[in-house]
Amino acid sequence: MLLVLDKLVDKEEGKLFMRESMKVCKVCDQPKHEGLQLLYAFICTDCEKEIINTSPEEERYDYYVERLKACSYQKQ
């Protein structure tokens, strides 16, 4: 699991702060905080769970396959 963080520095006091930032999931197109970074694609934990629990016989399986194929050819 990947938690995306940005480093922020308080210039006056030199303190380092961490701020969560969001990435857009390549499957559901929603901004999320947590997920997987696969090559050029970020996949949120919700979609990861859906993909894992979808069997090849289900209709949405083909949707996930197509979304993942498209991700493999695109750079963010």
CYANA upper distance limits for C-alpha pairs under 8 A (distance plus 0.5 A):
  1 MET  CA     34 GLU  CA      7.27
  1 MET  CA     35 GLY  CA      5.82
  1 MET  CA     36 LEU  CA      5.81
  1 MET  CA     45 THR  CA      8.23
  2 LEU  CA     34 GLU  CA      6.24
  2 LEU  CA     35 GLY  CA      5.70
  2 LEU  CA     36 LEU  CA      5.86
  2 LEU  CA     37 GLN  CA      7.29
  3 LEU  CA     20 GLU  CA      8.13
  3 LEU  CA     33 HIS  CA      6.74
  3 LEU  CA     34 GLU  CA      5.40
  3 LEU  CA     35 GLY  CA      7.29
  4 VAL  CA     20 GLU  CA      6.48
  4 VAL  CA     21 SER  CA      6.25
  4 VAL  CA     22 MET  CA      7.28
  4 VAL  CA     23 LYS  CA      8.13
  4 VAL  CA     33 HIS  CA      6.93
  4 VAL  CA     34 GLU  CA      7.41
  5 LEU  CA     18 MET  CA      6.74
  5 LEU  CA     19 ARG  CA      6.07
  5 LEU  CA     20 GLU  CA      5.04
  5 LEU  CA     21 SER  CA      6.11
  6 ASP  CA     18 MET  CA      6.26
  6 ASP  CA     19 ARG  CA      5.72
  6 ASP  CA     20 GLU  CA      6.66
  6 ASP  CA     21 SER  CA      6.82
  7 LYS  CA     16 LEU  CA      7.38
  7 LYS  CA     17 PHE  CA      6.52
  7 LYS  CA     18 MET  CA      5.45
  7 LYS  CA     19 ARG  CA      7.01
  8 LEU  CA     16 LEU  CA      6.31
  8 LEU  CA     17 PHE  CA      5.49
  8 LEU  CA     18 MET  CA      6.48
  8 LEU  CA     19 ARG  CA      7.58
  9 VAL  CA     14 GLY  CA      6.68
  9 VAL  CA     15 LYS  CA      6.11
  9 VAL  CA     16 LEU  CA      5.08
  9 VAL  CA     17 PHE  CA      6.50
 10 ASP  CA     14 GLY  CA      5.67
 10 ASP  CA     15 LYS  CA      5.65
 10 ASP  CA     16 LEU  CA      6.94
 10 ASP  CA     17 PHE  CA      8.04
 11 LYS  CA     15 LYS  CA      7.87
 20 GLU  CA     33 HIS  CA      7.51
 21 SER  CA     33 HIS  CA      6.94
 22 MET  CA     31 PRO  CA      6.14
 22 MET  CA     32 LYS  CA      5.66
 22 MET  CA     33 HIS  CA      5.26
 22 MET  CA     34 GLU  CA      8.47
 23 LYS  CA     31 PRO  CA      5.74
 23 LYS  CA     32 LYS  CA      6.08
 23 LYS  CA     33 HIS  CA      6.98
 23 LYS  CA     42 PHE  CA      7.49
 24 VAL  CA     29 ASP  CA      6.15
 24 VAL  CA     30 GLN  CA      5.78
 24 VAL  CA     31 PRO  CA      4.64
 24 VAL  CA     32 LYS  CA      6.63
 24 VAL  CA     42 PHE  CA      7.31
 24 VAL  CA     43 ILE  CA      8.44
 25 CYS  CA     29 ASP  CA      5.41
 25 CYS  CA     30 GLN  CA      6.01
 25 CYS  CA     31 PRO  CA      6.70
 25 CYS  CA     32 LYS  CA      7.28
 25 CYS  CA     41 ALA  CA      8.02
 25 CYS  CA     42 PHE  CA      5.75
 25 CYS  CA     43 ILE  CA      5.29
 25 CYS  CA     44 CYS  CA      5.96
 26 LYS  CA     41 ALA  CA      6.57
 26 LYS  CA     42 PHE  CA      6.45
 26 LYS  CA     43 ILE  CA      6.39
 26 LYS  CA     67 ARG  CA      7.75
 26 LYS  CA     68 LEU  CA      8.43
 26 LYS  CA     71 CYS  CA      7.20
 27 VAL  CA     43 ILE  CA      6.96
 27 VAL  CA     47 CYS  CA      7.27
 27 VAL  CA     64 TYR  CA      7.73
 27 VAL  CA     67 ARG  CA      6.33
 27 VAL  CA     68 LEU  CA      7.81
 28 CYS  CA     47 CYS  CA      7.61
 32 LYS  CA     44 CYS  CA      6.74
 33 HIS  CA     44 CYS  CA      8.19
 34 GLU  CA     44 CYS  CA      6.35
 34 GLU  CA     45 THR  CA      6.67
 35 GLY  CA     42 PHE  CA      7.18
 35 GLY  CA     43 ILE  CA      5.90
 35 GLY  CA     44 CYS  CA      4.46
 35 GLY  CA     45 THR  CA      5.10
 35 GLY  CA     48 GLU  CA      8.14
 36 LEU  CA     42 PHE  CA      6.10
 36 LEU  CA     43 ILE  CA      5.66
 36 LEU  CA     44 CYS  CA      6.80
 36 LEU  CA     45 THR  CA      7.61
 36 LEU  CA     48 GLU  CA      8.43
 37 GLN  CA     41 ALA  CA      6.28
 37 GLN  CA     42 PHE  CA      4.98
 37 GLN  CA     43 ILE  CA      6.96
 38 LEU  CA     42 PHE  CA      6.65
 38 LEU  CA     43 ILE  CA      8.03
 39 LEU  CA     72 SER  CA      7.70
 40 TYR  CA     71 CYS  CA      7.34
 40 TYR  CA     72 SER  CA      7.28
 40 TYR  CA     74 GLN  CA      7.10
 40 TYR  CA     75 LYS  CA      5.63
 40 TYR  CA     76 GLN  CA      6.38
 41 ALA  CA     71 CYS  CA      6.08
 41 ALA  CA     72 SER  CA      7.65
 41 ALA  CA     74 GLN  CA      8.32
 41 ALA  CA     75 LYS  CA      8.06
 41 ALA  CA     76 GLN  CA      7.61
 43 ILE  CA     47 CYS  CA      6.96
 43 ILE  CA     48 GLU  CA      6.93
 44 CYS  CA     48 GLU  CA      6.66
 45 THR  CA     49 LYS  CA      6.64
 46 ASP  CA     50 GLU  CA      6.87
 47 CYS  CA     51 ILE  CA      6.51
 48 GLU  CA     52 ILE  CA      6.67
 49 LYS  CA     53 ASN  CA      6.62
 50 GLU  CA     54 THR  CA      6.55
 51 ILE  CA     61 TYR  CA      8.03
 51 ILE  CA     64 TYR  CA      7.25
 54 THR  CA     58 GLU  CA      7.15
 54 THR  CA     60 ARG  CA      8.01
 54 THR  CA     61 TYR  CA      6.62
 55 SER  CA     61 TYR  CA      7.11
 56 PRO  CA     61 TYR  CA      6.03
 56 PRO  CA     62 ASP  CA      8.23
 57 GLU  CA     61 TYR  CA      7.71
 59 GLU  CA     63 TYR  CA      8.02
 60 ARG  CA     64 TYR  CA      6.94
 61 TYR  CA     65 VAL  CA      6.78
 62 ASP  CA     66 GLU  CA      6.66
 63 TYR  CA     67 ARG  CA      6.71
 64 TYR  CA     68 LEU  CA      6.57
 65 VAL  CA     69 LYS  CA      6.62
 66 GLU  CA     70 ALA  CA      6.69
 67 ARG  CA     71 CYS  CA      6.79
 68 LEU  CA     72 SER  CA      6.91
 69 LYS  CA     73 TYR  CA      7.50
 70 ALA  CA     74 GLN  CA      7.15
 71 CYS  CA     75 LYS  CA      8.32
